[in-house]
Amino acid sequence: MTAGPPPTEVELVSAWDRALGQPAPRRPLLLLGREDADRLPVGEVAALLLRTAGSWTGDRVEATLDCPACPQRLEVGFAVADLLAAALDPTPDSAHGGARVGAGAFTLDWRGHRLTLRLPTPADLAAAARAGDAAVAERWLLRACLLAADPPLDDPAAALPEVSAAMAERDPLGVVAVTLTCPGCGTATEALLDVPGWAWQAADARVRRLLGEVHRLARAYGWSEAQVLGLGPHRRAAYLELVP
């Protein structure tokens, strides 16, 4: 996984502006500035978004989740570095009897079958979501990610539990699950942390703060948006201290 430099403030504002015209699931991908973002493994995208958005949030991921048993709102927080530690490259040989066979692909031995699979991508998730039903979506994802089976499978869905476990092992940030205990009712629950959603909220908050600074300095000095953003954060902060 190669992470480029974070976007400049001008690039961030431009990406945010373009993203607002896109469906919500696609907006975080535009923050990465990569045309292939929707074709990368889901966990790799999450890692790139953590690196990109962490600088806007003090390298922390904060989220609020609903308790499933009562009206309590549950707050969770993690260091970006701790989440990224889960994204280290896996070893070639897995506990499930498989091995890598190239970028993004691996093999899995299952009940006498040698399965060749790839990891799901954001594009896969978007297509699967259109199935409407969760079980149908799971089967669609399996068919999309199953590159070959030797010998062929009569019922690919039977391999879903083992395939899901093997994918989670190779792409730990593909699904980020958090175990919580509600302080209100004591219910223990496992919730999913939406890393792309968090990254987009962080970007949206950052851009709106920038636009507020542009507004103040444009009114005070008559500068354009490009001129204000071109000052950089330190000079801009110094000028803002001078504005009544």
C-alpha positions as CSV (number, residue, x, y, z in Angstrom):
1,M,0.0,0.0,0.0
2,T,1.4,3.3,-1.1
3,A,0.0,6.5,0.5
4,G,0.8,9.8,-1.2
5,P,1.0,13.1,0.5
6,P,-2.2,14.5,2.0
7,P,-4.1,16.9,-0.2
8,T,-3.2,20.5,0.0
9,E,-5.9,22.9,1.2
10,V,-6.7,23.9,-2.3
11,E,-6.9,20.3,-3.4
12,L,-9.1,19.4,-0.5
13,V,-11.6,22.2,-1.2
14,S,-11.7,21.2,-4.8
15,A,-12.2,17.5,-4.0
16,W,-15.0,18.4,-1.5
17,D,-16.7,20.6,-4.1
18,R,-16.7,17.7,-6.7
19,A,-17.7,15.1,-4.1
20,L,-20.9,17.0,-3.1
21,G,-22.4,16.2,-6.5
22,Q,-21.7,12.4,-6.0
23,P,-23.7,9.7,-4.1
24,A,-22.7,9.6,-0.4
25,P,-20.7,6.3,-0.6
26,R,-18.5,7.7,-3.3
27,R,-17.6,11.0,-1.7
28,P,-14.8,9.8,0.6
29,L,-13.1,8.1,-2.3
30,L,-12.6,11.5,-4.1
31,L,-10.6,12.7,-1.1
32,L,-7.8,10.3,-2.1
33,G,-7.3,11.8,-5.5
34,R,-6.9,8.4,-7.1
35,E,-8.8,7.2,-10.1
36,D,-8.5,3.6,-9.0
37,A,-9.8,4.2,-5.5
38,D,-13.0,2.3,-6.0
39,R,-11.1,-0.7,-7.3
40,L,-8.7,-1.1,-4.4
41,P,-9.5,-3.6,-1.5
42,V,-11.9,-2.1,1.0
43,G,-9.4,-2.2,3.8
44,E,-6.7,-0.6,1.8
45,V,-9.1,2.3,1.1
46,A,-9.9,2.6,4.8
47,A,-6.1,2.7,5.6
48,L,-5.5,5.4,3.0
49,L,-8.5,7.5,4.4
50,L,-7.2,7.1,8.0
51,R,-3.8,8.5,6.9
52,T,-5.4,11.3,4.9
53,A,-8.1,12.4,7.4
54,G,-6.1,11.8,10.5
55,S,-4.2,15.1,10.1
56,W,-7.5,17.0,10.3
57,T,-8.7,15.2,13.5
58,G,-5.5,15.1,15.7
59,D,-4.8,11.6,14.5
60,R,-8.0,10.3,16.3
61,V,-11.1,8.6,15.1
62,E,-14.1,9.6,17.2
63,A,-17.6,8.2,16.5
64,T,-21.0,8.1,18.1
65,L,-23.1,5.0,17.8
66,D,-26.6,4.0,18.9
67,C,-27.3,1.4,21.6
68,P,-29.6,-1.2,20.1
69,A,-31.5,-1.7,23.3
70,C,-32.0,1.9,24.6
71,P,-31.9,5.5,23.5
72,Q,-28.3,5.9,24.8
73,R,-25.7,7.3,22.4
74,L,-22.3,5.6,22.7
75,E,-19.1,7.4,22.1
76,V,-15.9,5.6,20.9
77,G,-12.5,6.8,20.1
78,F,-9.3,5.3,18.7
79,A,-5.8,6.5,17.7
80,V,-5.3,6.3,14.0
81,A,-2.0,4.6,14.6
82,D,-3.7,1.8,16.5
83,L,-6.2,1.2,13.6
84,L,-3.4,1.3,11.0
85,A,-1.5,-1.3,13.0
86,A,-4.2,-3.8,12.0
87,A,-3.5,-3.1,8.3
88,L,0.0,-4.5,8.3
89,D,0.6,-6.9,5.3
90,P,-0.5,-10.4,6.2
91,T,1.9,-13.3,5.9
92,P,1.7,-15.3,2.6
93,D,0.5,-18.5,4.3
94,S,-2.7,-18.1,6.2
95,A,-4.3,-20.2,8.9
96,H,-7.0,-21.1,6.4
97,G,-4.6,-23.0,4.1
98,G,-4.3,-20.4,1.5
99,A,-1.5,-18.3,-0.1
100,R,-1.2,-15.1,-2.2
101,V,-1.2,-15.5,-5.9
102,G,-0.6,-11.9,-7.0
103,A,-1.7,-8.4,-6.1
104,G,-5.1,-8.6,-4.4
105,A,-5.6,-12.3,-5.1
106,F,-5.1,-15.4,-3.0
107,T,-6.0,-19.1,-2.9
108,L,-8.0,-21.0,-0.3
109,D,-8.2,-24.7,0.1
110,W,-11.8,-25.7,1.0
111,R,-13.2,-29.2,1.2
112,G,-11.0,-30.5,-1.6
113,H,-11.4,-27.4,-3.8
114,R,-8.7,-24.9,-4.6
115,L,-10.4,-21.5,-4.7
116,T,-8.8,-18.4,-6.2
117,L,-10.3,-15.2,-4.8
118,R,-9.7,-11.5,-4.7
119,L,-10.6,-9.0,-2.0
120,P,-13.8,-7.0,-2.4
121,T,-13.6,-3.3,-3.5
122,P,-15.8,-0.3,-2.9
123,A,-17.2,-0.8,-6.4
124,D,-18.2,-4.3,-5.4
125,L,-19.9,-3.1,-2.3
126,A,-21.8,-0.5,-4.2
127,A,-23.0,-3.1,-6.7
128,A,-23.9,-5.6,-4.0
129,A,-25.9,-3.0,-2.1
130,R,-28.2,-2.7,-5.0
131,A,-29.3,-6.3,-4.3
132,G,-31.4,-4.9,-1.4
133,D,-31.3,-8.2,0.6
134,A,-28.2,-8.9,2.8
135,A,-28.0,-12.6,1.9
136,V,-28.3,-11.9,-1.8
137,A,-25.6,-9.2,-1.5
138,E,-23.3,-11.7,0.2
139,R,-23.8,-14.3,-2.5
140,W,-23.3,-11.6,-5.2
141,L,-20.0,-10.5,-3.6
142,L,-18.8,-14.1,-3.5
143,R,-19.5,-14.6,-7.2
144,A,-17.7,-11.3,-8.0
145,C,-14.6,-12.2,-5.9
146,L,-14.4,-15.9,-6.8
147,L,-11.9,-16.0,-9.7
148,A,-11.7,-19.7,-10.1
149,A,-12.5,-23.0,-8.4
150,D,-10.8,-26.3,-9.0
151,P,-12.8,-28.5,-9.2
152,P,-15.8,-26.3,-9.8
153,L,-18.2,-25.6,-6.9
154,D,-21.8,-26.9,-7.1
155,D,-22.9,-24.5,-4.3
156,P,-20.5,-21.6,-3.9
157,A,-22.6,-20.1,-1.0
158,A,-21.6,-23.1,1.2
159,A,-18.1,-21.7,1.3
160,L,-19.1,-18.3,2.5
161,P,-18.1,-18.6,6.2
162,E,-14.6,-19.8,5.3
163,V,-14.2,-17.3,2.5
164,S,-15.4,-14.4,4.8
165,A,-12.9,-15.4,7.5
166,A,-10.0,-15.7,5.0
167,M,-10.9,-12.2,3.6
168,A,-11.0,-10.7,7.0
169,E,-7.6,-12.1,7.8
170,R,-6.1,-10.6,4.7
171,D,-7.9,-7.3,4.8
172,P,-8.3,-6.5,8.5
173,L,-9.7,-3.0,7.9
174,G,-12.3,-4.3,5.4
175,V,-14.7,-4.4,8.3
176,V,-13.9,-2.6,11.6
177,A,-16.0,-4.0,14.4
178,V,-16.2,-2.4,17.8
179,T,-17.4,-4.2,20.9
180,L,-19.2,-1.8,23.3
181,T,-21.1,-2.0,26.6
182,C,-23.8,0.6,27.1
183,P,-23.4,2.5,30.3
184,G,-27.1,3.1,30.4
185,C,-28.6,-0.4,30.1
186,G,-25.5,-2.6,30.3
187,T,-26.1,-4.2,26.9
188,A,-23.0,-5.5,25.1
189,T,-23.1,-5.0,21.4
190,E,-20.8,-5.2,18.4
191,A,-21.0,-2.2,16.1
192,L,-19.3,-1.4,12.8
193,L,-17.1,1.7,12.5
194,D,-17.7,3.5,9.3
195,V,-14.2,4.7,8.4
196,P,-15.2,6.3,5.0
197,G,-18.1,8.0,6.7
198,W,-15.8,9.4,9.4
199,A,-13.3,10.5,6.9
200,W,-15.9,12.4,4.9
201,Q,-17.3,14.1,8.0
202,A,-13.7,15.2,9.0
203,A,-13.1,16.6,5.5
204,D,-16.5,18.4,5.5
205,A,-15.8,20.0,8.8
206,R,-12.3,21.0,7.8
207,V,-13.4,22.5,4.5
208,R,-16.2,24.5,6.2
209,R,-13.7,25.9,8.7
210,L,-11.5,26.9,5.7
211,L,-14.4,28.6,3.9
212,G,-15.2,30.5,7.1
213,E,-11.6,31.8,7.2
214,V,-11.8,32.7,3.5
215,H,-15.0,34.6,4.1
216,R,-13.5,36.6,7.0
217,L,-10.2,37.5,5.1
218,A,-12.0,38.2,1.8
219,R,-14.3,40.7,3.5
220,A,-11.4,42.3,5.4
221,Y,-8.8,42.5,2.5
222,G,-10.7,41.8,-0.7
223,W,-8.6,38.6,-1.4
224,S,-9.9,35.8,-3.5
225,E,-10.4,32.2,-2.2
226,A,-7.2,31.1,-4.0
227,Q,-5.2,34.0,-2.5
228,V,-6.5,33.2,1.1
229,L,-5.8,29.5,0.8
230,G,-2.4,30.2,-0.8
231,L,-1.3,31.9,2.3
232,G,-0.9,28.6,4.1
233,P,-2.3,27.9,7.6
234,H,0.3,29.9,9.7
235,R,0.1,33.2,7.8
236,R,-3.6,32.9,7.5
237,A,-4.0,32.4,11.2
238,A,-1.8,35.5,11.8
239,Y,-4.0,37.6,9.6
240,L,-7.1,36.2,11.2
241,E,-5.9,37.5,14.6
242,L,-5.7,41.0,13.1
243,V,-9.3,40.9,11.8
244,P,-11.8,42.4,14.2
